[in-house]
Amino acid sequence: MKKKPTTNKRKTRRETMRAEYRFDYSKAKPNRFAASMSAGAIAVVLDPDVAAVFQSSDAVNSFLRSVISALPESKPRHAN
């Protein structure tokens, strides 16, 4: 007869979300991707099926620019 290991199925205090987390800034590291972001750049997350079509951010930008150039001209938007 094999013995089944007994495990406590209830979540321990460590496995649940804490009410507050304290970040230790002394262990923080600089963002290694920050240099590749140009001023005014905006990060956009693509869905996996869309991202699979493009090999690089340059390919995405090239495609979007071609779509923008094909759009009919519209009146410029004014900031509120």
N, C-alpha and C positions, 0 to 999 in steps of 0.2 A: 504494500500500500504506500502510495506517495503522499507525502505531507504537503499540503498547500501552504505557501507562505502567508502569514497573516499580516495584512496591512490595514492601517487605519485609513478609511476612505474619506474621512472628514478633512477639510482643508485646515492646515495649520495657519497660524497667524502670519507666517512669512509668505504664504502663497496668495494672500488676499491683497487687494489694493490698500495702500496706506492713505490716510487722510491728507498727509502732507509729505513731500519729499524735499530733502535739503540737498542742494547741489554743491559739491566741493570744487570751488573754482581754482583751488591750488593744483588740481589734477587736470585742468582743462588744457586742450591743445588747440592751436590755431586751425582754422578751416583750410584744408589743403586744396579745396576747389575754389576758393575765393578769388585767386588770381586769374582764373580762366573766365570769370564773369566780368564782362565789360560794364562800364557805368551805364545805368539805365536799363540793364538787361532784366528780364522777368523770367523766372523759372516756371515752366508749365509741365504738368505730369500727363503723359500720354497713356491711354489704355494699352494693355499689352498687345492687342491685335493691331492697333495702329502703329505702335512702336516697332513691330516686327517688319513693317514695310520699309522703314527708313534705317539706313546704316549709320547715320551721324546727324548731329544737330545742323550741320551745313546743308544736308539733303532736305531736312524739314524746312529750314529757312528758304531754300531755293524754291521748293514747291509752294510754300505759302506766298512768296513774292510773285510767282507766276499766277496764282489764283487772284491775288490783289490787283495785278495789272489787267486781268480779264474782267474785273468788276466794272459796272458802269460808274461813271463819275457821279459823285454826290456832293451836296453842299458841305463845306467844312463845319464840323461841330464846334460849338463855342462852349467853353467851360462855364459852369453855373456860378 
